[in-house]
Amino acid sequence: MNNLQSIADIVNKKESQLLSSIATRNDEANRKLSETDIHYRPPYALDRDRIFYSGAFRRYTGKTQVIYFASMLDEQLTSRIVHTLSVAQIAKTIGRLLSLNTDLIDAIALGHDLGHPPFGHDGEKFLSNVSRKYGIGYFHHNIQSLRVVDTIAKKGKGMNLTFQTRDGIISHNGEVHNQVVKPNLKKNESDIQNYIENMENGKIVDMMPATLEACVVRLTDTIAYIGQDIEDAIRIGLIKRDELPENAASTLGVYNGEIIETLVNDVVKNSYAKDYVCFSEKISSVLLELKQFNYKNIYGSNKLKVNHERIERGFYLLFENYLKQLELKDKSNEIFRHFLNYKLPDYINITPNKLMVRDFIAGMTDRYFIKMLQKLLIPEISSYKIEN
């Protein structure tokens, strides 16, 4: 009878034979720390599972995608978890048709937004402003996502993911519009560290991924959110379907499913057997037009900025409070009871107080953020209990 290792070897060999010659192979995977444990799962599947079973992944459920407190308003509105799973599903569809490594695609997609703070991109901006005030540089969610898997997760040990997955996580950037994304096959750890240093110092730089699989996830980030954000905006009465740009509506479609299908078909047809992934020039141009419509009419809408100034002030208040509690070593405070008490000395000893505070706040869900703010401002009427 075959043992488990021999079965895994047979299956892995069969799967490898289906990959394109330019796909990322499992035997290319490398980790910062060597591991002696025997793993029957391929390396990128192992990365995916480490991400999937993490606390940071579970907190996606309570984080804003575009609309604050989406699940409290309407459970059909998109939260961060819905977006993340959409990216994974769409990217794997593209990757399968291009004969790429779908385990790697899955791992990158599931981990790409782990560092997103509460309240979406507004929260990211607020936390960045606070970070600059306290001298710890600009905050970027993709850099924080890498920090989660490298430094914060597993009690501060990190997940020890492969370079390929880690690179894909930090290299995603759905806000930058690319027609073509071509991997930098010579990329290494130094390139990632240089990118982090530049971005935290306020320099706006871009960085191409190291693998085709990461390129797929980068393009898919946009494919997953562009139409879904329109559906959510229509659902809450922010825009009407007949207000979509005529060119985009006739070319891409007016429903999320139509938009996804058009974009996926275009990427696959134009990327098949290529050493890059891309949209056609026409589709890329129309997609940019639709993005600009979304930014003007959805993301920049004042109707979505209810309590905007209060939430921004809340980031400052919580940061100031937790920094004070660390200096006072108040072990009864939430930053200890809900965060630091679960971290190993290696994390605590090498992490400055300001960075620990930022790590804590960045990991909060929207609801937890508000509860902590209520407790700080009106503790006498705050009644809740959080089980560890």
Beta strands, then each sheet from edge to edge (+ up, - down):
strand 1: 180-181
strand 2: 277-278
sheet 1: 1+ 2-
end
